[in-house]
Amino acid sequence: MRVRPRRLRTTPAMRALASETRVAAAQLVLPMFVREGIREAAPIGSMPGVVQHSLDSLRRAVVEAAEAGVGGVMLFGVPEEKDAIGSGATDPDGILNVATRAVVEEVGDAIVVQTDLCLDEFTDHGHCGVLAADGSIDNDATLERYRDMGIAQAASGSHLLGLSGMMDGQVAAVRDALDANDFDRVAILGYAAKYASAFYGPFREAVDSSLVGDRRSYQLDPANRREGLREALLDIDEGADVVMVKPAGTYLDVLADVAAASTVPVWAYQVSGEYAMIEAAAANGWIDRRRSVLESLTSIARAGADVTLTYWAVEAAEWLRER
């Protein structure tokens, strides 16, 4: 008997039937930026096709996302004013909370409305937490801010809180605060294995980051694989409903480890640098843009991601529907 694996590759229909990994629109989440004080969307130079939304353009874009069938949107706020403790993050009239109410009003439960729970967009020093007197991150003081931020976002209508600050104990702290304030139905996404990556550069332009220094004292060392799994298991023990690996494409080994061990859904974030590299290469004619995007999303799902946050979510959803 001759073994002929190629028999299952002969036609598009045969290849589709034999495909081991499938990506659907409902497995995609669109990250979105909303900026305070602007009247129309503002392009982000390092992320072609991605914008800082006004409240009006945000409303239109979330309707488009819902109609495309994507699973959810993740909202990031860009405030006009910042301070040392990120006061705008817990202000009911702060841009992220206002935007959340607007999005929920527009799409309701048609998609999962998610909000980034982190202080970095709101602090004048750009760190994800409150600073101690010596300039280090005060983990426990930051947890108090996260508790208040979680309540504010839940009260604004967020369905799922994305805890991206990488503070020890953040999932347990926010879960306790939500449950104590009758928000027990609000889900928590723990950014469990979030690495101190060079691929976040365009994102910092998108949120007008004020970062001084770096985040290596709280985000993971890119050299550490086992630590990523350890962090994910800790978040699950603390009550995370979903855990995240970020970035996605350069950490597929960590993603596979977490997916194999996790008892909750595992998501991955295809970050701004991953987006920018494919867009730049495609713009130069070096790669096929559509094939490269879909291949990258398939590889993330193949490694074990149940859902992928990607800036191509709406466009990819349309391509998948055509396919």
N, C-alpha and C positions, 0 to 999 in steps of 0.2 A: 504493500500500500504506500502510495506517495502522499506525503503530507503537503498540502497546498493551502496555506493560510490566505493566499491571495484571492481564493474563491469568494471570501467575504468582503472583498474590496472592488468588485468588478464594476458596479454601477452606483450612481448616487443613492438609489433606493436601497440597494444592498448595504452600502456603507452606513446609511441612516439606521437601518434595522439592526445592524451589529454594533452600533455605537455604545460604548460603555458609560460615557458621561454625557449628560444632557444639561444644558443651561436654559432656563425659562425666564421670562420677564419678571415673574413674581419672585425670583431669587435675586433681584437686583434692587439696590437702594441708591438713590441719588443724593449726594451731598450738595447743599445749597447755602450760599452766603447772602445775608441780607444786611445792608449797610444803612445806618441811621443818617437821615438828613439829605438823601438824594431823591430825585424825582423820576429818574429813569435809570435803567441798568447801566453799569459801568464795566467795560471789558477788563479782564485781568491779563496783562501782557504776557506773562509766562505760562498761561494756560489758555491757549487759543480756543474760543468757543465757550468758555466759562466766564461768568460775570458775577459782580456784586449786584444783587438785586435791590431795587426799591421795593417798598411794600406792594405797590401796584403790580410791578413785573413779577414779583414772587407769587402773587395770587394767580396770575395767568399761567406761570410755569408749573405750579403744583397741579393745576387742572390738567395741563398737558401730560404731566407725569402719570396722573391717575388714569387718564384715557389711554395711555400707552400700555398700561397694565403692570407698571413697576410695583414692587412690593412696598416701598416706603420712601420717605425723604428724611434726610438728616440735616437739621438746621444749625447754622453757625451765625452768631451775631457779630456785627462790626460796629461798635459804639463810637459816638463822636468824642466822648470824654472818658478818660481812664483814671484810676487812682491805685493806691498801693494794695488795697484789699479787693479790688474788683467790684465796687458797689453796684455797678450797673447790672451785674449778673443776678442780683436778688431784687432789684427794683421792679415792681409790677409793670412800670411804664418803661423799663429798659427795652432796647430794641429786640432782643431775642424773645422775651416774653410777649411783647406786642405782636411780633411776627408769628409766634406759635398760635396765639388766639386767632389771628387772621387766617392762617392756614387751616386750622381746625374748622373755622367758620366756612371756609371755601370747600373743603373736601370731606369733612366729617370723618367717618370711619372707612371711607373708600380705600384709603391707603394708610399705612402705619406712620403717624407723625412722630418723628424722633427729634430729640434735642441734645446738643452737645453740652455735657455738664463738666465744665472745666473753666478755670479762671483766666487762662492765658490771653484770651481775646479782650479781657476787661481790665487787666492790670497794667500799670504804667511801666513796670519792669519786664513784662512779658512772660513771667513764669506761671506755672500751673497752680501755684499755691501762695500762701502768705509767707512773707520773709521774716525770719528771726533777726535779732539785732546784729548778728554777725554776717548777715546776707545769705545764710543758708535757708532752705525751705523748712518751715515749721510744719511737720506732718500733721500733728494733732489739731493745731489751730486751723489748718486748712480743712480738716474734716468737718469742723463746725461750719465753715463757709459752704462746704458741699451739702451739708444737711439742709441749710437754708435755701440753697440754690435748687435742690431737689424739690422742696416743697413749692417754691415759686414756679418751677417749670410744670409740675403736676397740676397746680392750681390754674395754670394757663391752658391746660388741656393736652399736654404732651402724653402720648401713649407709651413711650419708651424713652428712658434716660440713658444717654451714652456717656458713661463715666470714663473719661479719657485722660485723667490727670495723673494716674500711676502713683497715687498715695497709698501707703499700706493701710488696710482696713477700710478703704473707701466704700466698697460694696456693702459691708455690714452697717456702716454708719448711715448711709443713705436709705438702705432698706428699713432700718429701725425708724428713721425720721418719717418715711412715707407711711409705714404701718401705724405709727402713733398719731398720724394726722388724717386717717381715713382715706389714704391713697393706696390701699393694698392691691388695687387692680393695676397700678402702673408698673410696667416691667422695667428691669434693669439690664442693660448691656454693659458688661465689664470689659473694658479694654485691658485684657489680662496680660497679653504678651505684646506690649508696645515698645518697640526698640528705638534707641537714640540714633535715628537714621539720617543719612545725608539726603534722602529722597523727599524730605518735607519742605524743601526750599520754596517752591512755588506757592504752597499753602500759606507760608508766612507773608507773602505778598497779598494773597487773597484776604487775609484777616488783618492786614496792616499791623503786623506783629511789632511789639516794642521790645523784643527779647534782648536782654543784656546777658552775655555769657552763654551757657548751654544747659541742657537738661540731663546730663549724663549721671547726675546723682540720684535720679528717680526713674528715668527710662532705662530699658535694658541694654546691656552691652551686646552689640551685634555678633560678638564671638560666642555667645552663650546660648546653646540649644536647650539643655536640660532645664535651665532657669525659666525659659518660656513656658514649659509644661508645668513646672512648679507653681508659677504665678496663676496659670489658668485653673489649676486644681484648688488653689486657695480661694479664688473668686467664686468657684462653684460651691465650696464649703460655706462661704459667707452669704450665699443666697442669690447669686447672679442667675438670671433667667437665660442669658445668652453670654458667651464669651467671645472675645475678639483677638485675632492676630493681626498686627499692623507693623510694617507694610506687608503686602501679600506676596508679590512676585519674587522677591529676594529672600523670603522666609517660608518657602513651601515645605521645607523639612520640619520646621516648627509647627506649621499648620497641620501637617499629616500626623505629627505626634499628638497634638491636642485633640484632633478629630478622633483618633483611635482610642483616647482615654476618656473623653468627655461624656457626661451623662445629660448634657444640655446642648442645644444647637450651637454650632461654631460658625462664626462669621469672619470675614477677612476684609481689609480695607486696601483697595488698589489706590495708592496715594498719589498726590499731585505730581511727584517726580516721575512716577511710572507713566502717568498720563502724558506729561510734557515730552518725555523721550520718544514715545510712539508718535505723537503729533509732529514733533520736529523731524523725525526720520521720514515720516510719510510726506511731509511738506517738501522735503528735498527729493522725493521720488525714490528713496532707497528701499522702502518696504511698501507692501500693499496695506493700506490703512485698515480697511474693513476686515480683511483676513487676520491681520495682526491683533486687532482689538478682540475679535471673537476667539482667537487662539489663546490670548492671554487670559480671558475670562474662563475658558474651558480648562486651562491648566490649573487655575485657582480652585475650581470646582472639583477637578480630578484629585487634587491634593487633600480634599476633604471639607471645603467650605460649603456650608448649607446656603449661605447668602453672601454676596459680595457688594460692598459699597464701591461704586465706580462713577466717575464723572460722565461716562458714556451710557449711563443707565437707560435714558429715554431712546437714544439713537440705537443702542444695541437691542432694546426691546422691539423696535420696529424691524430691525434686520431679522431677528429671530422669528417674528411673525411671518415675514416674507418667506423665510426658509421653510 
